[in-house]
């Protein structure tokens, strides 16, 4: 039977005059998309295992506004951002962690100009910190020796310059970490950024998610690791397109670490 984890809302902690070590910003995908919910649960399990005192906003969390701004609706973005900032500042939030690079980028780099100044971590950065501090220990489990290729999310990698943290966390699996030719600073977008996640692609010779998935599959991986719910969806669709989903798993880093812990 799966372990049940009680995750308090920030309102519940505040009513008890308690404060969390960090606020887990779940994001729209992590809250509502069935596939991304598994990433949310995996990361929450790891936080619980590391004995991190964390909370979520629950129903008080709204969209970060990233899709609206990328689609050109600045008015809607500012409405959403200002509402979130009012909520966060009302609780005197200082530290935030999120499994979505889009939320990470918006909260970290764009909210400050509207009065929302917080210390924001991507979940791979936070997991690396927990590993470095010895609060989290991981064994390879069934991933030991398997070929794993990592796809750099644009908003984590090229936009925010974070390449080390996801690879450091993946290295704990004792797997064979391989790289695509286009990786790190030269990484190729999965096709979901810039609000493209929510529309059909423009006509062209090949959909970009198929281009990226084909590149990942060419490395002969057993696992394609991602660090973004949007990337996970796009790469998963690409792997299915090439009829490789029975032999190649697409997993968020938090899922891989969590699964290794179970085995």
TIPAKE-241625 format. One line per field, with one value per residue (C-alpha): x, y negated, z; residue number from 1; residue in three letters. Coordinates in steps of 0.1 Angstrom, whole numbers. Layout:
N
c1: X	...
c2: Y	...
c3: Z	...
k: NUM	...
r: ALA	...
END
This chain:
263
c1: 0	13	24	0	17	-1	8	-5	-15	2	-31	-32	4	-3	-33	-10	16	40	61	75	111	99	67	62	47	29	20	-10	5	14	-20	-43	-25	-28	7	23	5	28	58	42	37	72	88	65	76	113	107	89	117	143	122	117	89	70	35	15	-10	-37	-67	-50	-24	-32	-14	20	10	38	15	-4	28	45	13	14	-14	5	-26	-37	-2	0	-35	-24	11	-2	-28	-2	22	-5	-11	26	35	5	20	55	68	106	116	98	105	88	91	82	109	83	70	106	117	86	87	124	130	98	78	105	95	60	70	74	109	116	144	132	146	139	133	165	185	167	173	210	211	195	220	249	237	233	195	187	205	198	207	206	180	169	183	219	239	210	215	199	198	188	169	176	145	149	138	161	191	196	174	187	221	214	230	248	220	199	230	243	210	208	244	231	212	246	233	252	244	247	243	227	248	225	227	234	240	232	201	171	136	110	85	64	80	67	31	34	23	-13	-16	-11	23	28	32	67	88	88	73	100	91	96	129	140	126	143	176	171	162	193	214	198	186	165	153	148	150	132	130	98	62	59	90	78	45	63	90	65	43	74	85	50	51	81	65	93	72	72	110	120	106	102	106	110	142	121	102	134	149	116	113	149	141	113	134
c2: 0	-35	-56	-85	-118	-147	-179	-210	-242	-274	-286	-256	-262	-298	-291	-271	-299	-277	-284	-259	-257	-261	-266	-240	-258	-230	-248	-243	-212	-196	-203	-193	-172	-135	-127	-157	-149	-118	-142	-163	-132	-119	-152	-156	-121	-130	-162	-141	-115	-143	-156	-190	-210	-222	-234	-242	-270	-246	-265	-298	-290	-304	-302	-320	-339	-325	-311	-344	-365	-342	-344	-382	-389	-411	-424	-389	-381	-411	-403	-367	-377	-405	-383	-356	-382	-395	-360	-352	-384	-381	-349	-364	-337	-337	-304	-286	-254	-243	-213	-235	-256	-280	-288	-289	-315	-336	-336	-341	-366	-384	-387	-410	-439	-437	-435	-397	-390	-354	-328	-304	-269	-245	-211	-196	-225	-218	-180	-187	-208	-181	-156	-179	-184	-147	-150	-128	-96	-77	-42	-32	-5	10	-21	-10	-7	-17	-42	-75	-106	-140	-166	-202	-223	-257	-277	-258	-255	-282	-308	-304	-287	-256	-225	-210	-203	-179	-159	-158	-144	-118	-107	-93	-66	-50	-49	-56	-92	-100	-132	-142	-162	-192	-196	-222	-256	-241	-222	-219	-230	-203	-226	-236	-268	-303	-291	-267	-239	-251	-253	-232	-236	-256	-237	-226	-196	-180	-189	-200	-175	-147	-161	-162	-128	-112	-128	-114	-79	-79	-76	-42	-51	-30	-62	-97	-120	-154	-182	-199	-187	-204	-186	-154	-156	-166	-139	-113	-120	-118	-85	-71	-84	-63	-33	-32	-37	0	0	-36	-53	-91	-101	-133	-133	-133	-103	-84	-92	-83	-50	-41	-46	-21	7
c3: 0	-9	19	26	32	49	32	50	33	43	58	81	93	98	119	142	142	123	92	67	56	20	1	-26	-56	-74	-106	-130	-147	-114	-100	-128	-155	-146	-158	-140	-108	-105	-106	-78	-57	-63	-53	-22	-12	-14	7	33	33	38	67	51	66	36	27	-4	-11	-22	-35	-30	-57	-91	-124	-123	-154	-176	-204	-206	-208	-234	-255	-254	-229	-206	-189	-178	-167	-144	-130	-122	-109	-87	-71	-64	-50	-26	-13	-10	7	30	43	44	21	17	0	-28	-47	-78	-102	-132	-149	-163	-128	-115	-141	-136	-98	-97	-124	-132	-100	-83	-106	-93	-56	-52	-41	-30	-30	-57	-64	-92	-76	-90	-73	-40	-43	-49	-18	3	-11	-4	32	37	43	14	4	-28	-40	-77	-73	-106	-124	-116	-149	-171	-199	-190	-213	-199	-218	-206	-201	-218	-188	-165	-188	-214	-197	-161	-167	-145	-159	-129	-105	-126	-136	-100	-88	-117	-109	-76	-96	-105	-141	-173	-179	-216	-235	-267	-292	-286	-248	-221	-238	-271	-260	-283	-271	-268	-285	-255	-245	-252	-246	-275	-252	-256	-294	-325	-341	-372	-405	-412	-422	-387	-353	-330	-303	-328	-337	-301	-292	-322	-311	-276	-289	-312	-280	-273	-238	-215	-197	-209	-179	-178	-154	-166	-169	-203	-216	-202	-222	-254	-252	-241	-272	-294	-279	-285	-321	-327	-310	-284	-253	-244	-241	-232	-201	-199	-162	-143	-122	-90	-103	-111	-76	-59	-78	-70	-34	-37	-52
k: 1	2	3	4	5	6	7	8	9	10	11	12	13	14	15	16	17	18	19	20	21	22	23	24	25	26	27	28	29	30	31	32	33	34	35	36	37	38	39	40	41	42	43	44	45	46	47	48	49	50	51	52	53	54	55	56	57	58	59	60	61	62	63	64	65	66	67	68	69	70	71	72	73	74	75	76	77	78	79	80	81	82	83	84	85	86	87	88	89	90	91	92	93	94	95	96	97	98	99	100	101	102	103	104	105	106	107	108	109	110	111	112	113	114	115	116	117	118	119	120	121	122	123	124	125	126	127	128	129	130	131	132	133	134	135	136	137	138	139	140	141	142	143	144	145	146	147	148	149	150	151	152	153	154	155	156	157	158	159	160	161	162	163	164	165	166	167	168	169	170	171	172	173	174	175	176	177	178	179	180	181	182	183	184	185	186	187	188	189	190	191	192	193	194	195	196	197	198	199	200	201	202	203	204	205	206	207	208	209	210	211	212	213	214	215	216	217	218	219	220	221	222	223	224	225	226	227	228	229	230	231	232	233	234	235	236	237	238	239	240	241	242	243	244	245	246	247	248	249	250	251	252	253	254	255	256	257	258	259	260	261	262	263
r: UNK	UNK	UNK	UNK	UNK	UNK	UNK	UNK	UNK	UNK	UNK	UNK	UNK	UNK	UNK	UNK	UNK	UNK	UNK	UNK	UNK	UNK	UNK	UNK	UNK	UNK	UNK	UNK	UNK	UNK	UNK	UNK	UNK	UNK	UNK	UNK	UNK	UNK	UNK	UNK	UNK	UNK	UNK	UNK	UNK	UNK	UNK	UNK	UNK	UNK	UNK	UNK	UNK	UNK	UNK	UNK	UNK	UNK	UNK	UNK	UNK	UNK	UNK	UNK	UNK	UNK	UNK	UNK	UNK	UNK	UNK	UNK	UNK	UNK	UNK	UNK	UNK	UNK	UNK	UNK	UNK	UNK	UNK	UNK	UNK	UNK	UNK	UNK	UNK	UNK	UNK	UNK	UNK	UNK	UNK	UNK	UNK	UNK	UNK	UNK	UNK	UNK	UNK	UNK	UNK	UNK	UNK	UNK	UNK	UNK	UNK	UNK	UNK	UNK	UNK	UNK	UNK	UNK	UNK	UNK	UNK	UNK	UNK	UNK	UNK	UNK	UNK	UNK	UNK	UNK	UNK	UNK	UNK	UNK	UNK	UNK	UNK	UNK	UNK	UNK	UNK	UNK	UNK	UNK	UNK	UNK	UNK	UNK	UNK	UNK	UNK	UNK	UNK	UNK	UNK	UNK	UNK	UNK	UNK	UNK	UNK	UNK	UNK	UNK	UNK	UNK	UNK	UNK	UNK	UNK	UNK	UNK	UNK	UNK	UNK	UNK	UNK	UNK	UNK	UNK	UNK	UNK	UNK	UNK	UNK	UNK	UNK	UNK	UNK	UNK	UNK	UNK	UNK	UNK	UNK	UNK	UNK	UNK	UNK	UNK	UNK	UNK	UNK	UNK	UNK	UNK	UNK	UNK	UNK	UNK	UNK	UNK	UNK	UNK	UNK	UNK	UNK	UNK	UNK	UNK	UNK	UNK	UNK	UNK	UNK	UNK	UNK	UNK	UNK	UNK	UNK	UNK	UNK	UNK	UNK	UNK	UNK	UNK	UNK	UNK	UNK	UNK	UNK	UNK	UNK	UNK	UNK	UNK	UNK	UNK	UNK	UNK	UNK	UNK	UNK	UNK	UNK	UNK	UNK	UNK	UNK	UNK	UNK
END
